[in-house]
Amino acid sequence: MTEDRNDIELRSEKVRNIIGQVPSWITRYGISLVSLIFCILIVFCSLIPITETYTAEARIMAQDGAAKVVCRIPYQENVPIRKGMKVIFLPDGHSAGEYGTMCCMVESISTDSVFCDVTLSIVDDSPNIKPVLFQDGKVRVVVKEQNLISRLLEGRGR
């Protein structure tokens, strides 16, 4: 068996010709095109924003002479709500596309074992939405803002 292996030529004439040839233009440009498409995909992934939000019910109340948004969020360890976080409030009966939203900031947080009571100050309200006392709506707490590429790379680091 070992003697048979010694008699076999490692590379035939045809294989040597193929290895010695310069790749045709289709192969060279094909590799370049695939590389260019890959680079374009990486650029687009870095431009696509990903926003992690947490949604809850809320109500506009009056506190200290100013309109404040008060919401009660079920307490979860994995939803870190901190003072100064950006929150979006959309009153019931209003379409975000048609009327816009109210931008709020977390002002105070009180937590028990079941709920987080969060008071929000209205930072920037839409000209089409006026705060009305006792108006119900939904809030979206912006937990994390990042782009798609950093989100994908973050998942690989775990």
Buried (B, 14 or more C-beta within 10 A) or exposed (E): EEEEEEEEEEEEEEEEEEEEEEEEEEEEEEEEEEEEEEEEEEEEBEEEEEEEBBEBEBBBBEEEEEBBBBBBBEBEEEBEBEEEBBBBBBBEEBEEEEBBBBBBBBBEBEEEEEBBBBBBBBEEBBEEBEBEEEBEBBBBBBBEEEBBBEBEEEEEEE
